[in-house]
Amino acid sequence: MRTRVLSTFTAFTLMLMLCSFVPSYSSDGKQQENKITDKIVYNKKKHSITLSWSAFGSSGNYVITRGGSRLASDFVSVGSTSRLTFTDNKPNADKYENYYKITRDTITIVISLEKQLFGDKMYFYDRKYENAATARNEMNAHFNTIGLGGPNGEWTTKRQAYYFKANVEGQTYDAGGSGSASSAAANAIELGFYSHIGGLGKVPSAVKLGAVFTRPHLSGGANATCTFWRSMENVTVMRDFSWTVSQSTSARRMQIESTSKYISDIGNNNFWGSGGFIADANYTSSRPNWGGQQQWYTRNTVFPSGSGSMGGSYNMVWQGCVNSPAADNANSPVSATPVIREKPFLFIGDDGEYKVFVPAWQKDRVGLSWSEADMGKGKIQDLLTDWYVTKEGDTDVEINRALKAGKNIFFTPGHYSLNAPIQVNRKEAILLGAGIASVTLEPTEKNTWGCIYADDKDGIIIAGLLMDSFNSTTYQIRIGNEGANADHAVNPILLSDITCRVGGVQSKNIQIHASMQINSNNVVGDHFWLWRADHGSQRGGDARWIRDRCKNGLIVTGNDVTLYALFAEHYQEYEVLWLGERGRTYFLQNEPPYDAPNQASWSSQGGRVPGYAAFKVANTVKEHHSIGMGSYAVFTGTDGNVNKKNGFELPNSPKVILEKMCTTRFAGPGNIQNVVNGTGGSTATGVNRVASYNNGTGTQPYDETFDLPNRASYPAYIVMEK
């Protein structure tokens, strides 16, 4: 299988060279020339709902109908008026189960409290009022328009999230079907780029979907190595879950009642992907097959008992799982997750209001954080009182003002341009994104400092966000100021489902020092993709090396930092540089930069060593332990003479340990010449593995002074300790 994967991969790599102010639409789907400003107000005491809107149409009364959901099977007439306001004195009991269509002439607008609260890029489904297939039909129609599945969708700025309300009286969202999810007979939901599925119940079994799959779009549908940027959480998949994905994809807090395979059956039979992430999931009937995946990270997931292989070629880490595969060259089971807090999520409480569940910290966990009857340990926050809900177009000024006022931030799907970093400057503040929301450096180059700066405070959570760069900056995200030294052991900082992207979208010169720097102590990272784009909407080759510059994917100076599922690729110097003590990483996926033009431009340690290690533990570090590390040579944009001496580098020290390291070559003439510290062999001979390196006999790297960002890199006003 490996030979087939490599040959096809080679061909592939060569081939790659507004709360109230929302637009309204007429019944034929065309946007009106002038936006209609609509508003909806709920009077709790009277249990009445008042609507208002700006004039549209040319003659006659405005006719008002009401449905229990946006796509309800039945809308009933509730009145008509010649005025621009209307009060419904007998709405449905649940205030969010009132969607109003206002029609005049051939124009119809839709007003609801959910639309006013969340905007028009969050789509809500309610089985109480809709047919089983309604949600599936709309989502699949979106696949061809806003959540594109083909190569054109990879660089769209469109974002969307699909939320399902809890099933009632045994109903499900499954219209029925059979076979593998990718077959037409399965009637599956097809999820595209920048799309998110979330259940609004307390536990995954409250929302039951039929079958779900993602479509590989390269090499005739066999190649999923660019199937990025999509997520699912808090739902049950009843039939087939065919999650054919690579980086920046997460499936969390799920119940999977049946799965035929993880790599779907589109195109020919030679499927492969480049990694993914699943956590806090329960497989109830069958063990999945990750066959065709190069690597994967799975955390706190329960599988049925059995001895069958679950696939994977190079680096598979299973942490805190029940019935995981036995250890072998590719599989690395880790008995427990030492410290973890699950990602917060949106749900509807018993009072019918929107809430956010913030899970509690847990230590040495095995298995799930939830059960069929219990959502798990944690705190419930009220969305309306504790949170500021953004809409696309909100600025850093509005977001920072809300943070300063004590609000947490819920980012609805969108593309947020920033003239200054979002400044997280109080303890236990939360930034939570939906629909792969993007926080983006302002293209006008006003913001040269970064997307997010978090201060050195207890309990901060940043989750579900993509950091993008349309101009040069110091960082994309920074956790703690330089010299941060607070002890957060009791209440660590959590970073969950974080993507940093350098290049790919635009074709201008970008100069960035580091995508992420963690200066604070006791930080937990739960799934990162740090990516200097190896391909994109602009020319590649040597031009990309000069145009899309970024030295480091991740710099860690804080102590006691623990990372799960770290993907870091294509940066121009050390892709991960670790300077803090007692660091831990469980799973690393890496490819070096494809595009170094020659060896002279890509040499480390004062020019004495070819290339830069993917994972560098500085010689000053006394204690470190990481496991499950893969680095794969793809040197295609070079002069044919570029190599990397070591995949991994660390000091020869008694308490510094790297385990289960793997290197191989996917494409291009260059090689990773050694696995670690001059030992382990070259990728010229194929796959090389080192089970453990601890105070070994290899050559210790030269001592270095590292070029780190410093306080002079950003303006004085971004000092958030008050």
N, C-alpha and C positions, 0 to 999 in steps of 0.2 A: 504493500500500500504506500509506503514511504516514497518509492521511486515514482509512482504515479503522481503523488502530491507534489513532489519537487519539480517534475517536468512541467506540469500544468501551472504551478506557481511561477515558474520562470517566464512562461509565456504571458502570464498575467502582469507580472511586474514590468515587463517590456512594454506591454500595451498601455500601462497607466501613465509612461513618460508624458375705558374710558367711562367713569362710572355711568354717566347718563348720556354721554356723547358718543353714540354708536351709529354707524351707517345703517340705514334702513333700506329694504329691498322691496321692489314690486313683486307681484305674484308671479311674474315671468322670470324672476331671478336677477333682473337688471338693477344696478344701483342707481338711485335717484341722483339727479344733478346736484341737488341741495340736500345736505344731511338733515334728517328729522331729529330734533331734540325731544326725547321722551323721558318720562319720569313716572315712577310708581311708588306710592306711599302706603304702608300698612298701619292701620290704627288698631293697636292691640286691644284697647279697652272696648271699642265698638265692634271689633272683628270685621272691619270694612277695608276695602282697598280702593284708593283713588288713583286714577290714571290721568296723565296730561301729556300733550304732544303738540308739536308745531303743525301748522296747516299743511295739507297736501291734497292732491286731487283738484278738480275744478268745480264740481257741483254735487249737490245732494248731501244727505246726512252721513255721518260716520257710523258704521254698523260694528257693534262690539260682540264678539263671541269669545267663549272661554273653554279651555280644555285643561285637564289635570296635569298634562305635561306638554312639552314642546311638540312632540310628534303623536299626541293622543289620537286614538281612532275616532273620537267624537269631540267636536267643538259645539257647544250649545249657545244659542243666542241669549245675551243678557241685556240687550238694549241698543238704542241708537240715539244720536245727539247731533245737533248742528254746532255745538260748542267744542272747545279743545280740551275738555276735561270730562271725566265720567267717574262716578263712584259706584262700586259694586258692594251692596250692603249684605249680600248673602254669598260670599265666596266659599270655595271648598274649605274644609276645616283646617287643613295644613296650609299655611300661607304660601309655602313654596310650590304647592300643587295648584297654582293658578297662573295659567299662561293665557294672555289676551291677544286676539287678533283684531286689529282695527282696520276696517276696509272702507275705502271710498273710491268710486270709479273702479279702475282695475288695479289699484294699488293697495297692498296690505302690509302693515307693519306688525311686529310681534313685541309685546312688552311683558316682562316678568321680573319678579324680585331676584331670581337667580341670574338672569341676564344683566340686571343692573348691578348686582354684587360682583359677578365674576367676568363680565364682558362676553364677547361673542366667539371666543376661541376655546371655551370650555363647554362641552356638549353633555347634557344630562339625559339619562334614560330612566324610565319608570315603568316597570312591567305591570303595575296596577292599571295603567291606562293604555298601554301599547301592546301590539302583537309581539310574539316571541322573536320574529325575524326583523323587527323594525330597526333596532340598533345595528345589527349586522349589515343590513342592506345599506344604511347610510354610511357606515364606516368604510365599507368596501367601495362605495361611490367616491368617498373622499380620497381613497387610495390613489385614484387616477387623477386627482386634482390638487389637493392641498397636502396630503401625506404621501407624496410620490414614492413609489417603490423602485423605480428605475434609476439610472445614473443621474438624471437631471434633478432628482430629489435630494441628492447628497448635499447640495449647496444652497438650497432654498432657505429663505429667512422666515418661512411660514412655520408656525408652531401650533399644536393642538393637543387637547387632553379630553378623554372620554370617561365620564364617571357614571357608574351604574348604581341606582338605588336598590336597596335590599329587596329580594324576591318576597312575594306574599303568597301565603296559602299553598305552598308547594309548587308555585310556578317557577319557571326558569327563563333565561334568555336564550335557550337552545331551541331552534326551530326544527331540529332533527337532521340527521345525516349519517353517513357511514364512511368508513375507510380512513386513510391517512389524511391529515388536515389539509394538505396541499391539493388534494383531488377535488374536482368540482362537486362530487357527490357528498362531500363532507359538510358543505354549507358553512365553511369556517370564516371567522373574522380574519382579515388580512391587514396586518399592521405595518404602516410605512414609516418613513423617516420622520424624526422629531415628533413622535406620537407616544402618548401615554394612556394606559388603561388603569383605572382605579375603581375599587369597590367602595361603596359608601356605608357598608354594614360594619358592625363591630368586629366580626371575624370573617375569614375568607368564605366560609360556607354560606354566608348570608347573600352572596351574589354568585349565581351559577351560570357560566357561559358554556357554549357547546364545544367548539374546536377553535384553536387559534394557531396561525402560522405566520411566519415572515418569509419573504421571497428573496432568495439570492438572485442577483440580476447580472452577474458577470459570467463569462464562459458558458453561455447557453443555459444559465440557471443553476450551474453546479457550484459556483464560487461565491461564498458568503463573506469573503475577507473585507468587503466594504459595506456590509450590512450593519450600519452603525446607528446610534442615537434613537433608541426607543426603549420603553420600559413598561412594566406591569406590576401591580401590587394589590393585595387584599381581595383576591377573587379565587373562585374555584373553576377549573377547567374540567368539564365532565368527560369529554371524549379524547381528542388528541391535542397535545400541546407540542407543536413542532417549531421550536424556537431556534431557528437557523440564523445565527447572529455572530458578530465579532465584537470589537471593542465598544465601550460606552453604551452597553445594553445591560439592564438589570431586571431580574424577576425576583420579587420579594414577597414574603408573607402570602404564600399561595398554597392552595390544595389542588393537587393534580391527580385526578381519579383514574386517568388512563393516558398512556403515551405509547405510541408505537416506536418512535425514534426521535432523536433530537435534530438530526440532519434530514431535511425533507426530501421528497422524491421528485423534484422538478428537474427537467433536463436529463442529462445522462446520469450514470451511476457513480461518478467520481466526485463526491462532494467533499468540500472542506471549508472550515472556518478558522478564525484566528483568535478564538478565546471569547469568554463571556463570564457572567457572574450570576449566581443564584444563591439566595439565602433565605432562611426561616421558612422553608417550604416542606410540604408533606406529600410524598408520593404514596398513594394508598393501595395500589393494585399491581403496578409493574415497575421494574427497574428501567430507567431510561438508558439510551445508548448514545454516548457522545462520540461514536465512531466518526472519523473525519475531522474532528477538532484537533488543532495543533496543541492547544492548552485550554484550561478552564479552571476557575476557582469556585468551589461550592462550600457554603458555610451553614452550619446548624440546620441541616436538612435531614429528614427522615426518609429512608428507603425501605421497601419490603426486604425481608431477608432473602439471601440467595448468593450464589457464587459467580454468576455470570458477569463477564467483562462489561464495563460501562464505557469502554472506548478511550480515545485520546492518544496522541502520538508522542508527546514530549514532556509535558509538565502539567500534571493534574493534582491540585491540592484539595483535600477534603477535610475541612476543619470543623470539629464539634458535631460531626454527622453521626447518624445511627445507621448501621449496616453499610458503611462505605466499603469500597474495594480494598483488598489487602495490599499492603505495600509492595511495590516492585519498582523497576527503573523509572516508569512514567508516573506512577501513583504515589502520592505522599499523604497518607492519612495522619491528621494531627488530632489527638484525643479530645481536646477541648479548646474553646475560645477564651483566652485569659481575661479579657475585659472588652465588653461590647454594649452598645446601646443601639437599638434598632432605629431606623429612620422614622421620623414623625410622619403621620398621614392624616388626610382629611376624611371625616365620616359624619354621619348624621346621628345626633344623640336622641335619647328617649323623649326629649322635649320637642323634637322636630327641628332643632336648630343645628347649624353647621358647627362642628367642633374639629379640633386638631388633637390627636392622641400623641403624646410625647412619651415614648417608652422609657423605662427606668434603666439605669446602669446595672449590668449583671457581670459576675465574675465566674470564670471557669465553667462556662455554660456548655452543655451538650443538648442537642435537639432544639425544639421549637420554643418561641417566646409566648405562644398562644395555645389555646385548646379549642375544641368545638364549643365549649360553654363559657370561655373566659378570654377576653381580649388581651390579657397579660398585665404585668405590673407597669405602672406609669401614671402620668397625670393627664387630665382632660382640660383643655383650654377652649374657651368660647371664641369662635372666630370673630363675631361682631364686636366683642368688647376688648379682646386681647390682641387682635391682629389688625394690620393695615393690608388691605388687598390691592395689589397693584393692577394697572392696566397698561398695555403697551402704549408708550408715549410718556409714562411717568418718568421723571428725571431723578438724578442723584439728589437734588435739593429736596424733593418731596419725600423720597425714601429715607434720607438721613434725618429729616425733620421728624418723621414718624418713629424712627429708632430712638431718637433723643427723647421723644415723648413717652417712651416705655412700651411701644408697640413692637410686636414681632411682625415679620414681613412675609406675606404669602404672594409669590410671583405667579400671576396667571400666565398662560403661554404667550410668549412674545419675545421681542428683540429690543432690549433696553440699552439705549445709547447713554453713556455717562461722560459728563464733563469733569467729574472728579470721582475718586473712589467711593464706593459705599463704605461707610465707617462704622464698624460694629464696636461700640465703645461702652458696653455695659454687660454685666454678668447675665448669663442665661438667655441672652438674646438669640432669636432664631431667624434664619433666612431659609425659606422652603420654596423650591421651585416646582411648578407643574408643567408638564408638556415640554420638557427639555428647554425651559426658559433660558434665554441667553442674556448675560450682562456683558456689554460690548464697549470697548474704548471708542470714544467719539471720533468719527472720521475727520473732523476739523482740526484734530491735533491739539485741542485744548487740554486734554487729559494725558499727561505723559508719565503718570505714576502707577496706575493700576486699576483693576476692576473692584477688588474687595480688600480692605484692610481690617483685620480683626485685632482688637487689643488683647492684652494678656489677662483675660478675665475667665473666671470659672464658668463652665457649663454652656459656653457658646455652641450653637449648632448651625452649620451651613450645609445645606443638602439640596440635591436635585438641580444644580445650576451648571450651565456651560459658560466658561469665561472665554470670550473671543477678543481678537485684537485687530483693529483696522488702522492702527498707527503704533509708533514705538512707545515703549513703556519700560519702567524698571521691573515690576512684577506684573503678573496677572492676579495672583492672590497671595496675600501675606498674612501669616498668623503670628501675632505677637511682634512687638518692636524689637530691634536688635538689642541684645542684652537682657531680654525678658528672663525673669528668674522666679516667678511665682510658682508655688506648688499646687497643682490642680488634681492631685491624686484622688481626692474624695469626689470631685465633680469635674471630670476631664472635659476637654473640648472635642467635639465630634465633627468630622467632615465626611459626608456621605454622598455617594454618587456625584462626584465632581469631575468635570471635564475641562481641561485647558487646551485651547487650540491656537496654534501659531501658523498663520498662512492658510492657504487653501481657498479661501473665499475671495480674496482681493488680489490685485496685481501691482501693489505699490511696495516700496521698501519698508520693511518692518525690522526694527532692532529692539530686542527684548533681552534683559539680563537673565531672568529666571521665571518660568511659569508659576512656580509655587515655592515659597520659603516658609518653613515651619520653625519659628524661633521659640515658641512657647514650650514648656514642659507638659508632659501628660496629655498629649494629643492622640486621638484615635482616628485613623483614616480608614473608611470602609468603602472601598471601590473608587479608584481614580483612573482616568485615562488622561495622561499628559502627552500631548501630541504636537510635535512640529511636523506639519503636514508633508507627507512624501509625495502627494499628488494633489491636484485641485483644479480650479477653473482657469488657471493661467499656465504659462510655459514652465517646464521643469528644467532638469539638467543643471549645468553650472550656474545658470541665472538664478535658480532658487537658492543656491548656497549663499549668494551675496544679498539677495532680496529679502528672504525670510530667515533672519538671523535670530537665534536664541541659544545662549550658552548652555543653560541647565534646565532640565525638566523639574527637578526637585532638589532643594537644599534643605537639610535638616540640621539645625544647630541646637534644638531643644533636647532635653533629656527625657527618657522614658516615653518615647514616641512609638506607637504600635500601628502598623499598617496592614490591612487585609486587602488583597487583590489590587496590586499596583501594576498598572500598564504605563510604560514610559518609553517613548520612541522618537528616534531621529534627531535628537538634540546634538549640538555641535561640539560640546565638551562633555564632561561627566554628566550622564543623563540623570543619575541619582548620586548625590554627594552627601555623605553622612558624617557629621561632625559631633553629634550629641552622643551621650552615654546611654547604655542599656536600651538601645533601639532594637526593634523587632519588625521584620517584614515577613508575612506569610503569602508567598506567591509574587513573583515578578515576571512580567512579559516584556521583552525588549527586542527591537531591531535598531541597529545603528543607523546613522544618516546614510541614505542611499547616495547622496549627491556630493560628497567631498571630492573636489576635482583632482587632488593629488595628495601624496603623503605629506609633503611639506606643509600644506595648509591644515593638516589634521594629525598632529602629533602632540603628545602630552609630556608632562614631567620635564619641562624645559627643552622640549624637542628631542629628548633622548629615547622616547618610547612611541612606537607607531600607534596612532589612534588613542581613543579614550575608553576606559572601562565603562560598561553599562551601569555597574553598581560599585561605587567607590566608598569604602570605609576608610576614613583618614587615619594616618599612622598615629595620631594623637589619641585615638579612641582606645579605651581600656576594656570595654565590655560591650558586646553586640552579639545577637543571635538571629539569623534569618534562615528561612527554609523555602525550597521550591522556586528556583531561579532559572529562567530561560532567556538566552540571548541568541539571536539568529542572524547570521550574516546575509545581507542583501546589498551588495555594493554594485549598483548598476549605473550610476551616474558619474563614473570616475574614469580616470585614464587607464584603468586596467591594472594599476599597481598600488592600490590602496588596501591596507590590511589593518587589523586591530590586534595588538599583542595579546591582551587579556580580556576575556569576557567580564571577569570580576577581579577586584583588587581589595586586599585588606591587610592589616598588619599581622605579622607573625607574633601573636600574643595569646596567652593561655585562655582568656575569656572572650575572645572574638572568634565566632564560629559562623560559617556558611555551610548549609546542607542542601543536598539534592540539586546540584547545578548541572545545567545542560546547555550545550552549544551545538549548532549545526549550521549548514549553509543552505539557503533557499534559492539564491540566484546571484549572478554576477561573478566576476573572476576573483574577487578578494576573499580573504579568510579571517576568521578569528583564530589566531595562531596558538592560543592556550586557553584553557577554561579559567584557571585562577592562578595568579602569581607565578606564571611561567610553567605550570603543570597541567596535565590533563589531555594534551594533544590538540592538533589542528583540525579545523573543519574541512580541510582538504581531504581527510580520510573518512568523513561522514559525521555521524552523531558521536559526540563525546560527553561523558558524564563523570562527575566527581561526587561521590556520595557525601563526603564531608571534608572540610578543610578547617583545621584548628591548630594554630601554632605549628604549621607544617614546615616542610623543608624547602618550599619554593622560595623564589626571590622576593624579598619584601620590596614594595615600591619605594622609589626615592621620596625623601621628605619634600613637601611642597608648601608654599604659601598660596592659599586659594584666593581668587578674586571674587569677593562677596559684595553684594549691595550694602550700602551703609546709609547713615542718616542724611548724608549730603545728597542722596539720590532722590529725595522727595522734599516738598516744601515744608516749612516750619509749621504751618497750620495743621498738617496731618500728624499731630501728636495727640493721641486720644486719651491719655491718662489725665483725668480731671479730679 
